[in-house]
Amino acid sequence: MWVITLLKGEPYELSLQYIKENTQVAEMIGQSIEPGWPVLGSITNSGTAGHSDIYYAIRGDVSKATVHVKASKHLNEWQLDEVIVTPTDGQAMVQTFH
């Protein structure tokens, strides 16, 4: 159980906030977006730097989707690099941040 909790760190929280505020995601799976379990992948930290590559499920009031998040930490600050939302019944939405 502690591994799942560990993966629900800042990259997870940043991506979930982005997803809940994104109108394209709401159009794909509906409103009231909630995360599912488990959160899978890896988060590595090395001092003030790090990388995250995680996957988790989300559910809206219309459909479900899988989320793939890549994030990086520079000078102790996490930032999203890429968020891919793939609904169970549609085409993936890819958002790259730079």
Contact map, one row per residue, 1 for C-alpha under 8 A:
11111000000000000000000000000000000000000000000000000000000000000000000000000000000000000000000000
11111100000000000000000000000000000000000000000000000000000000000000000000000000000000000000000000
11111110000000000000000000000000000000000000000000000000000000000000000000000000000000000000000000
11111111000000000000000000000000000001110000000000000000000000000000000000000000000000000000000000
11111111100000000000000000000000000000000000000000000000000000000000000000000000000000000000000000
01111111100000000000000000000000000000000000000000000000000000000000000000000000000000000000000000
00111111100100000000000000000000000000111110000000000100000000000000000000000000000000000000000000
00011111111110000000000000000000000000100000000000000000000000000000000000000000000000000000000000
00001111111110000000000000000000000000000000000000000000000000000000000000000000000000000000000000
00000001111111000000000000000000000000000000000000000000000000000000000000000100000000000000000000
00000001111111100000000000000000000000000000000000010000000000000000101000000111000000000000000000
00000011111111110000000000000000000000000000000000000100000000000000100000000000000000000000000000
00000001111111111000000000000000000000000000000000000000000000000000000000000000000000000000000000
00000000011111111100000000000000000000000000000000000000000000000000000000000011000000000000000000
00000000001111111110000000000000000000000000000000000000000000000000100000000001001000000000000000
00000000000111111111000000000000001000000000000000000000000000000000000000000000000000000000000000
00000000000011111111100000000000000000000000000000000000000000000000000000000000000000000000000000
00000000000001111111110000000000000000000000000000000000000000000000000000000000000000000000000000
00000000000000111111110010000000000000000000000000000000000000000000000000000000000000000000000000
00000000000000011111110011000000100000000000000000000000000000000000000000000000000000000000000000
00000000000000001111111000000000000000000000000000000000000000000000000000000000000000000000000000
00000000000000000111111111000000000000000000000000000000000000000000000000000000000000000000000000
00000000000000000000111111100000000000000000000000000000000000000000000000000000000000000000000000
00000000000000000000011111110000000000000000000000000000000000000000000000000000000000000000000000
00000000000000000011011111111100000000000000000000000000000000000000000000000000000010000000100000
00000000000000000001011111111110100000000000000000000000000100000000000000000000000000000000000000
00000000000000000000001111111110000000000000000000000000000000000000000000000000000000000000000000
00000000000000000000000111111100000000000000000000000000000000100000000000000000000000100100000000
00000000000000000000000011111110100000000000000000000000001111111000000000000000000000100000000000
00000000000000000000000011111111100000000000000000000000000111100000000000000000000000000000000000
00000000000000000000000001101111100000000000000000000000000111000000000000000000000000000000000000
00000000000000000000000000000111110000000000000000000000001110000000000000000000000000000000000000
00000000000000000001000001001111111000000000000000000000011110000000000000000000000000000000000000
00000000000000000000000000000001111100000000000000000000011100000000000000000000000000000000000000
00000000000000010000000000000000111110000000000000000001111000000000000000000000000000000000000000
00000000000000000000000000000000011111100000000000000001111000000000000000000000000000000000000000
00000000000000000000000000000000001111100000000000000001100000000000000000000000000000000000000000
00010000000000000000000000000000000111110000000000000001100000000000000000000000000000000000000000
00010011000000000000000000000000000111111000000000000111100000000000000000000000000000000000000000
00010010000000000000000000000000000001111100000000000111000000000000000000000000000000000000000000
00000010000000000000000000000000000000111110000000011110000000000000000000000000000000000000000000
00000010000000000000000000000000000000011111000000011100000000000000000000000000000000000000000000
00000010000000000000000000000000000000001111100001111100000000000000000000000000000000000000000000
00000000000000000000000000000000000000000111110001110000000000000000000000000000000000000000000000
00000000000000000000000000000000000000000011111111100000000000000000000000000000000000000000000000
00000000000000000000000000000000000000000001111111000000000000000000000000000000000000000000000000
00000000000000000000000000000000000000000000111111000000000000000000000000010000000000000000000000
00000000000000000000000000000000000000000000111111000000000000000000000011111000000000000000000000
00000000000000000000000000000000000000000000111111100000000000000000000111110000000000000000000000
00000000000000000000000000000000000000000011111111110000000000000000000111000000000000000000000000
00000000000000000000000000000000000000000011100011111000000000000000011110000000000000000000000000
00000000001000000000000000000000000000001111000001111100000000000000111100000000000000000000000000
00000000000000000000000000000000000000001110000000111110000000000001111000000000000000000000000000
00000010000100000000000000000000000000111110000000011111000000000001110000000000000000000000000000
00000000000000000000000000000000000000111000000000001111100000000111100000000000000000000000000000
00000000000000000000000000000000001111110000000000000111110000000111000000000000000000000000000000
00000000000000000000000000000000001111100000000000000011111000011110000000000000000000000000000000
00000000000000000000000000000000111100000000000000000001111100011110000000000000000000000000000000
00000000000000000000000000001001111100000000000000000000111111111000000000000000000000000000000000
00000000000000000000000001001111110000000000000000000000011111110000000000000000000000000000000000
00000000000000000000000000001111100000000000000000000000001111100000000000000000000000000000000000
00000000000000000000000000001110000000000000000000000000001111110000000000000000000000000000000000
00000000000000000000000000011100000000000000000000000000001111111000000000000000000000111000000000
00000000000000000000000000001000000000000000000000000000111101111100000000000000000000110000000000
00000000000000000000000000001000000000000000000000000000111000111110000000000000000011110000000000
00000000000000000000000000000000000000000000000000000011110000011111000000000000000011110000000000
00000000000000000000000000000000000000000000000000000011110000001111100000000000001111000000000000
00000000000000000000000000000000000000000000000000001111000000000111110000000000011110000000000000
00000000001100100000000000000000000000000000000000011110000000000011111000000001111100000000000000
00000000000000000000000000000000000000000000000000111100000000000001111100000001111000000000000000
00000000001000000000000000000000000000000000000000111000000000000000111110000111110000000000000000
00000000000000000000000000000000000000000000000011110000000000000000011111000111100000000000000000
00000000000000000000000000000000000000000000000111100000000000000000001111111110000000000000000000
00000000000000000000000000000000000000000000000111000000000000000000000111111100000000000000000000
00000000000000000000000000000000000000000000000110000000000000000000000011111000000000000000000000
00000000000000000000000000000000000000000000001110000000000000000000000011111100000000000000000000
00000000000000000000000000000000000000000000000100000000000000000000000011111110000000000000000000
00000000011000000000000000000000000000000000000000000000000000000000001111011111000000000000000000
00000000001001000000000000000000000000000000000000000000000000000000001110001111100000000000000000
00000000001001100000000000000000000000000000000000000000000000000000111100000111111000000000000010
00000000000000000000000000000000000000000000000000000000000000000000111100000011111000000000000111
00000000000000000000000000000000000000000000000000000000000000000001111000000001111100000000011110
00000000000000100000000000000000000000000000000000000000000000000011110000000001111110000000011100
00000000000000000000000000000000000000000000000000000000000000000011100000000000011111000001111000
00000000000000000000000010000000000000000000000000000000000000001111000000000000001111100001110000
00000000000000000000000000000000000000000000000000000000000000001110000000000000000111110111100000
00000000000000000000000000011000000000000000000000000000000000111100000000000000000011111111000000
00000000000000000000000000000000000000000000000000000000000000111100000000000000000001111100000000
00000000000000000000000000000000000000000000000000000000000000100000000000000000000000111110000000
00000000000000000000000000010000000000000000000000000000000000000000000000000000000001111111000000
00000000000000000000000000000000000000000000000000000000000000000000000000000000000001101111100000
00000000000000000000000000000000000000000000000000000000000000000000000000000000000111100111110000
00000000000000000000000010000000000000000000000000000000000000000000000000000000000111000011111000
00000000000000000000000000000000000000000000000000000000000000000000000000000000011110000001111100
00000000000000000000000000000000000000000000000000000000000000000000000000000000011100000000111110
00000000000000000000000000000000000000000000000000000000000000000000000000000000111000000000011111
00000000000000000000000000000000000000000000000000000000000000000000000000000001110000000000001111
00000000000000000000000000000000000000000000000000000000000000000000000000000000100000000000000111
